Amino acid sequence: MYDPDKRKLLSAISHGAIFFSTTLVSVGIPIAVLFVSDDPIVKENAKEAINFHLNVWFWALVIGVLVTISFGLLFPLAGLGYLIHWGLTILALVQVFNDPDKPFRYPFIARLL
């Protein structure tokens, strides 16, 4: 059987990595967890975190272009994007700690892995 504390920790690190930075470090951490862990739940959480990071970067680019094209009129859209991004990350962390035996699935994202 797999260690539940280790499962919680590695899953939380995968999802919470986006709080460290929005650079390659934030996606590098779940990639490292994916390759290091042999726990299937941790691997699913790491894949989901990678997919979420890629989606956040894509939508940040789209919102950035829209704000630039609109000369800042759509700036509240950027704030909404941050609220959704941080809210879903916090939801993932809460879910991982409350039910470590079930991988968290972000809603409304494109899954590449």
LUMBAKOL-215321 format. One record per residue: residue in three letters; y, x, z of N, C-alpha, C, O, CB in turn. Coordinates in steps of 0.02 Angstrom, whole numbers, plus 50000, padded with zeros to 5 digits. Atoms other than C-alpha are relative to their C-alpha. Last residue first. Glycine has a CB too. Layout:
BEGIN
ALAYXZYXZYXZYXZYXZ
...
END
This chain:
BEGIN
LEU500614996749975507234992348956499514994850025498974996550048500165005050056
LEU500214995350051508624985148846499365003650020498995006049977500555005249987
ARG500484995149974508924969548949499755004449944499425002049898499404996550036
ALA500474998050053510484960048902499555005550029499795010350057500395002549935
ILE499924993250029511284952549055499495001049944498974997849942499915005550056
PHE499554999450058511604934449107500105007149974500655008749952500664997250019
PRO499935005450049510794934649279500475002149944500925006249953500264993550034
TYR499305002050010510294950849366500024994349949499674994449899500445006049976
ARG499835000850071508454951349414500724997549995500894992250021499524994949964
PHE499415004150013507974958249585500134999849925500085004949891500615002850038
PRO499444996550034506204964749606500574995149987500464989249971499765003249934
LYS499855003350062505134955649737500595003649966501115004549997500184992450012
ASP500615000450039504264964049883500104996649932499624995649895499474996350039
PRO500154993750034505894969949961499384999849956499265004449917499935005450050
ASP500665001050029506464952150001499805006249960499845006249899499994993649955
ASN500325006049974507964952450118499294998949975498864996650012500414994049982
PHE500134999349929508494970450088499644994050029499234994750075500655001250038
VAL500484994649991508304969449899499825000950074499255002150091500285006649972
GLN500675002450020509164952449894499465005350012498915003750034500004997949926
VAL500225004849949510664958749992499294997649985498874997150030500494994050003
LEU500154996349939510814973949878499754995350055499274996950090500625003850024
ALA500614996250010510684963349721499805003850063499215003850082500085005049941
LEU500565004849999511994951149784499335003549992498855001850026500104994749945
ILE500105001649929513154965849821499434995050007499034995550054500654997150031
THR500294994049969512924971949642499864998650074499335000550099500475006049992
LEU500714999750019513194954349573499665006150032499075005750050499935000349924
GLY500375005549968514814952649671499265000249984498854999250028500294993549978
TRP500114998349930515444969849619499604994650036499174996150078500675001150036
HIS500384993849995515224966349434499845001850073499265003150089500395005849967
ILE500695001550020515794948249442499565006150009499015005750036499974997649927
LEU500295004449949517364952849539499274998349985498854998350030500404993550005
TYR500144996149940517714967649425499684995650055499214997750088500635003250027
GLY500564995650015517564956849269499805004250061499205004950075500175004649941
LEU500595004249997518714943749345499375004149986498855003150018500054994249949
GLY500125001449929520004957149376499384995750010498984996850055500604996550031
ALA500274993849971519844963049196499844999050074499335001450098500515005949991
LEU500704999550022520054945249133499685006250029499095006250047499955000049924
PRO500425003349949521654944149236499255000049983498834999550027500244992850009
PHE500154995649944522344957449115499604996550056499174999750086500645002850029
LEU500675001649975522224945548968499795004450058499195005150072499495000549943
LEU500025007149982524084945948935499334997950029499294993450071500174995749940
GLY500065001249929524074964848943499974992850021499904991450080500565003150033
PHE499424996849966524694968248766500024998250074500554997250103500654997949967
SER499565005549977523394955848697500625002650036501004998750064499624995350046
ILE499785003950058522564969748595500504994550020500974993049984499394996849964
THR499554995950041522504981148746500274996149941500874996349928499635006349976
VAL499384999249962521774967848861500515004049960501105002449960499865003450068
LEU499655006449999520484963248730500665000350037501164997450015499554994650031
VAL499735001150068519994981448701500404993549998500944993349969499434999949948
GLY499464995150011519794984448888500334999149932500944999449926499735007050007
ILE499425002649964518784968348906500595004749991501165002549983499844999250075
VAL499775006050034517574974048770500644997350034501134995750000499454994550000
LEU499714997950064517434991548843500294994049963500844994349937499485003649956
ALA499364996749983517164984749018500355002249937500965001749932499875006050048
TRP499505005249989515864972848945500675002950022501195000050008499754995050052
PHE499855003650062514874987348872500554994950010501044994749971499364996549974
TRP499614995650044515004998149028500194996449935500764997049913499605006449983
VAL499334999249971514454983849140500435004449956501015002749943499965003050072
ASN499635006250013512994979849024500715000550027501194998349994499644994150030
LEU499845000050072512404997949028500404993849981500864994249940499375000649958
HIS499484994950011512504998049218500225000149926500815000549912499745007050021
PHE499375002649975511544981649227500575004949989501115002949969499944998350074
ASN499765005250046510154988149115500674997350022501114996149980499484994349995
ILE499794996550061510005003849222500274994949949500804996049920499415004049969
ALA499364996849984509954993149381500275003849939500875003549926499935004850059
GLU499505005349998508584982149306500705002950014501195000749985499824994750052
LYS499885002150069507564997449261500544994749997500984994949953499354997249969
ALA499644994650033507785004449438500154998149927500704999349903499595006550002
ASN499315000149977507294987749515500415005449967501005004349951500025000850076
GLU499685005950029505734986849407500734999550021501174997949981499634993650019
LYS499904998750072505265004749454500354994149966500804995249925499325001549966
VAL499434995350005505535000949639500155001549927500735001949907499855006650039
ILE499405004049983504384985849625500625004449994501135002249967499954997050071
PRO499815004450056503054996049533500624995850013501004994449967499424995549983
ASP500015006949977503035009949666500234995449943500784996349917500454999150064
ASP500605002850030502665026849583499914992650021499434989450001499385004150021
SER500395004849961504415033449613499384997649962499374997249900500434993950018
VAL500284997149939505135049349539499524995250035499014997450063500565001950047
PHE500494994850014505425044049358499665002850062499105005350058500345005649963
LEU500515002550045506275027449393499455005149988498855003449987500314997949933
VAL500455004049958507215034749542499424997349957498854997149980500384994150033
ALA500394995449959507945048049427499504996350044498934998450050500465004350045
ILE500464996650046508475034849301499565004850040498955005150029500395003749945
PRO500595004350011509195024449444499505003049950498915001649955500234993349974
ILE500375001049939510265039549496499414995249990498854996850010500464997350055
GLY500484994549991510785044449321499574999150062498985001150063500375006550005
VAL500625001850036511585027549289499475005450007498885004149999500164998749925
SER500225006649977512925029749422499374997749964498974994049993500544995049991
VAL500344999349936513065048449390499704993350021499154992950048500485002750054
LEU500724999250012513475044949207499605000950065498994999850065499885006049955
THR500164995050051515175038749260499245000249991498884995750012500275006950020
THR500165003750061515665022849351499845004849943499875002849885500574995349981
SER499524998750053515575031049521499814995749940499274992749939500025007649981
PHE499844992949997514655030149686500535002049949501005005649964499385004249991
PHE499454999049952514745011149695500205007350006500765008850026499794997350069
ILE499385001450036513705009949535500605000650047501165001450024499984992949969
ALA499744993850030512285018449629500674998949965501075003549959499505002849951
GLY499354998049972512065002949736500315006249970500865008149989499935001050072
HIS499505005250013510694995349628500705002250024501205000749991499804993450035
SER499965001550072509625010949618500554995049985500964996149940499334997349975
ILE499654994450032510015016349796500084998849926500605000249897499625006750013
ALA499295000649984509534999049859500415005749969500965004649946500104999950077
SER499735005650038507864999849767500754999150013501134997949966499634993550019
LEU499954998050070507515017249835500274994449956500654995749909499325002249974
LEU499524994650009507935012350014500095001749926500655002049901499795006150039
LYS499325002649990507044995550014500525005349984501005004049948500094997650073
ARG499885004750055505445002949939500724997350005501074997049955499494994250002
LYS499854995750058505505017650062500174995649939500614997349900499405004649984
ASP499344996949987505635005250205500205004449941500785004549921499985004150065
PRO499465004850012504214994550133500705002950012501175001049978499904994050045
ASP499585000149941503015009450116500594995349988500994996549943500245007150017
TYR499374996350005501805005349975500424999050063500404993750094500394997849938
MET499415004250000500005000050000500635004450000500605010350018500004995250061
END
